[in-house]
Amino acid sequence: MPRFRLIIVALAAVLAAGVFSPARADVGTVRISFIKAGWVIGGSVGSGTLTFRGRTYRLSVGGLSYGFTFGGSQTDLYGTVRNIYHPADIEGVYGAGSAGAAVVRGAQAVLLTNQKGAVLELAGRQTGLIVNLDLSGLALSLK
């Protein structure tokens, strides 16, 4: 009989550890595509996807910039989002100062964090004619 109790206690401990332990942050993959245009004040609009824990979620992309901005471009980025517990953790404003130029094609790499602690690590291509030195905000939301 003591052996049976030991098994029950051990099983209960394993189950309790699984139920009561905090969730662990995870990593997802992100693809976004957006168009940016402006003359001093710029804007961007686009869409994308988040793949997280085997499911794909549609994203809406938007943003504003203020500073030296001239021209327009199409940007396609892909990479990872880290430190998220739920798909909604990707939502928010990712802000950064930026400087760059693209004439026809240019490489892009970006590392941004939102207010929830989600970290975007993205790379990709930008096409078009744009020169910018501005403060930008990129907003992501689930559709």
RAFENUR-V254523 format. One record per residue. N is the residue number from 1. RES is the residue in one small letter. PSI is psi in radians with two decimals (999 if undefined). D_CENTER is the distance of its C-alpha to the mean C-alpha in Angstrom with 2 decimals. Layout:
[[N;RES;PSI;D_CENTER] [N;RES;PSI;D_CENTER]]
//
This chain:
[[1;m;-0.70;54.41] [2;p;-0.61;52.65] [3;r;-0.69;50.67] [4;f;-0.73;49.41] [5;r;-0.71;48.29] [6;l;-0.72;46.48] [7;i;-0.77;44.54] [8;i;-0.79;43.67] [9;v;-0.75;42.59] [10;a;-0.75;40.43] [11;l;-0.73;38.83] [12;a;-0.70;38.19] [13;a;-0.74;36.61] [14;v;-0.78;34.21] [15;l;-0.73;33.24] [16;a;-0.68;32.86] [17;a;-0.69;30.61] [18;g;-0.63;28.28] [19;v;-0.70;28.37] [20;f;-0.08;28.26] [21;s;2.54;25.93] [22;p;2.61;22.56] [23;a;2.59;19.55] [24;r;2.38;17.72] [25;a;2.63;13.99] [26;d;3.12;12.53] [27;v;2.48;10.14] [28;g;2.93;8.60] [29;t;2.56;8.32] [30;v;2.43;6.38] [31;r;2.19;8.77] [32;i;2.64;8.93] [33;s;2.27;12.26] [34;f;2.77;13.61] [35;i;2.34;16.93] [36;k;2.36;17.64] [37;a;2.69;21.22] [38;g;2.91;23.31] [39;w;1.76;26.40] [40;v;-1.09;25.84] [41;i;2.22;23.51] [42;g;2.89;20.75] [43;g;2.78;18.35] [44;s;2.59;15.65] [45;v;2.50;15.11] [46;g;-2.86;13.55] [47;s;3.04;11.97] [48;g;-2.95;10.01] [49;t;2.62;9.60] [50;l;2.21;7.95] [51;t;2.07;10.71] [52;f;2.14;11.30] [53;r;0.78;14.84] [54;g;-0.01;16.52] [55;r;2.64;15.40] [56;t;2.31;13.47] [57;y;2.41;11.99] [58;r;2.48;12.03] [59;l;2.61;9.60] [60;s;2.38;11.16] [61;v;2.36;10.20] [62;g;2.91;12.58] [63;g;2.89;13.62] [64;l;2.68;16.78] [65;s;2.68;18.24] [66;y;2.30;21.65] [67;g;-2.66;23.76] [68;f;1.77;25.21] [69;t;2.30;23.53] [70;f;2.17;25.62] [71;g;-2.78;25.06] [72;g;2.69;22.48] [73;s;2.78;20.06] [74;q;2.24;18.00] [75;t;2.31;14.79] [76;d;2.07;13.31] [77;l;2.62;10.35] [78;y;2.70;9.45] [79;g;-2.50;8.43] [80;t;2.75;6.95] [81;v;2.24;4.83] [82;r;2.85;7.95] [83;n;0.73;10.07] [84;i;2.56;9.50] [85;y;-0.57;12.79] [86;h;2.73;12.29] [87;p;-0.64;10.08] [88;a;-0.28;10.46] [89;d;-0.32;8.89] [90;i;-0.36;5.36] [91;e;2.52;7.72] [92;g;-3.04;8.90] [93;v;2.23;9.64] [94;y;2.00;8.22] [95;g;2.62;11.65] [96;a;2.65;13.50] [97;g;2.53;16.86] [98;s;2.73;17.04] [99;a;2.36;19.94] [100;g;2.99;20.39] [101;a;2.55;22.48] [102;a;2.23;22.50] [103;v;1.92;25.70] [104;v;-1.11;25.45] [105;r;2.60;22.88] [106;g;2.59;20.85] [107;a;2.53;18.32] [108;q;2.44;14.97] [109;a;2.39;12.94] [110;v;2.50;10.40] [111;l;1.98;9.26] [112;l;2.68;7.76] [113;t;2.45;7.96] [114;n;-3.12;8.24] [115;q;-0.28;11.62] [116;k;-0.06;11.03] [117;g;0.05;10.32] [118;a;2.40;6.81] [119;v;2.07;6.35] [120;l;2.24;4.24] [121;e;1.79;7.41] [122;l;2.62;8.09] [123;a;2.78;11.67] [124;g;-2.68;13.79] [125;r;2.55;16.57] [126;q;2.30;17.65] [127;t;2.57;20.96] [128;g;-2.90;23.25] [129;l;1.80;25.09] [130;i;2.46;23.21] [131;v;2.28;23.90] [132;n;2.54;21.90] [133;l;1.62;22.20] [134;d;3.00;20.39] [135;l;2.15;18.26] [136;s;2.71;15.14] [137;g;2.25;12.66] [138;l;2.14;9.68] [139;a;2.25;9.34] [140;l;2.43;7.25] [141;s;2.68;9.56] [142;l;2.46;10.94] [143;k;999;14.08]]
//
